[in-house]
């Protein structure tokens, strides 16, 4: 509308300036007046538009800035709440008492337990030499009589000023007396109800009371007791003379109806019944002087919640080897010298190839065949018999090693099938794969058929080395005539 008036007044101005009829002045005056009025109107129009535009600009800018400001403030408040949320239930480390080991013994009252807590003094890790606190004890042990695992923490705070925390527990210790007379599954299943409990915690069965084991276990080298169990776990992985037992693995084996091997330990050393057995013995009977006061060697067999027997360190390693559960790259074994039996030939066995396990369920009794590759490296020959260059002596040595392995395996199978009547080697998991349904597997009842099964264990020995200085004759590999297919049956 304002633009139209501008055009009209422009046209009138052009007419007034041109020569023409009378009354032009008046017309120009009128036009001028009109022009002035129109100019003022146009000015007001332009001013109105400018004012409206300015008002719109002043209105839109602050609105956008206020929205952005509110967004930043909201985001900052959310981040602040996120980072400050963990401080609501904060606990200072000085207020916590960390439990390193928990021991379970049979209580005087039926159905109740004696629970021992081994609490580490964490301040010993930060104490500098020469300070007054250097003489503080490394740990403290308390025993709660006739209680339950879940009541332990609250009762312990009656004599401990700090808050009891069991999330860093390194081991559960269970006495053999408790394992043989009380359902072990119910004890451990009740223990894991505590939210701080870790299911992968190692479990150890002790010959004596767990309370006595904990009080006598004062390591020579480790200032903090939790390091003892951590280092021991690494050594178990290196030697294979004890199994890697945890609470979670046991609960799964119990649910599947399978026996389970626990670490066997003792703080009470006794004289061995037979000398010179080396690792073919159990905890507390090894011919060892000095070192830490406790021994961990061999395994305890638990089946259906009860301990039924124990294996020596050598038998434990053999059982793990036949079960394809030996997680050791190499291990040491000694064999009787076939030429001079008073000496022992020291060897290193390399665990490079897993055993081949096959089960034939079509036969009655079923047939279990296990082929075990056996890579032998001879390290020491104290008898000085020339097994390195003499091929006939090499054959004799391999034949002797094969016979000794057959004897060890036959004794172990006899204990498993005739004495304990349980599948120590977890071969049931290979038989279970042959069934389509769980009902069919349960009807087969592998545990009931195992004691009568025919078991064939065949060792395929290969001499790979005689040390760094000598190597065997290449023609002695693989000596197939001595690696023959042998059938091992339990005696009797």
Secondary structure by P-SEA (a helix, b strand, c coil): caaaaaaaaaaaaaaaacccccaaaaaaaaaaaaaaaaaaaaaaaaaaaaaaaaaaaaaaaaaaaaaaaaaaaaaaaaaaaaaacccccccccccbbbbcbbbbcccccccccbbbbbbbccccccccccccccccccbbbbbbccccccaaaaaaacccccccccccccbbbbbccccccccaaaaaaaaaccccccccbbbbbbcccaaaaaaaccccccccaaaaaaaaaaaaacccccccccaaaaaaaaaabbbbbcbbbbcccccccccccccccccccccccccccccccbbbbbccccccccccaaaaaaaaaaacccccccbbbbbcccccccbbbbbbbbccbbbbbbbbcccccbbbbbbbbbbbbbccccccccccccaaaaaaaaaaaaaaaaaaaaaaaaaaccccccccccaaaaaaaacccaaaaaaaccccccccbbbbbbbbccccccccccccccccccccccccbbbbbccc
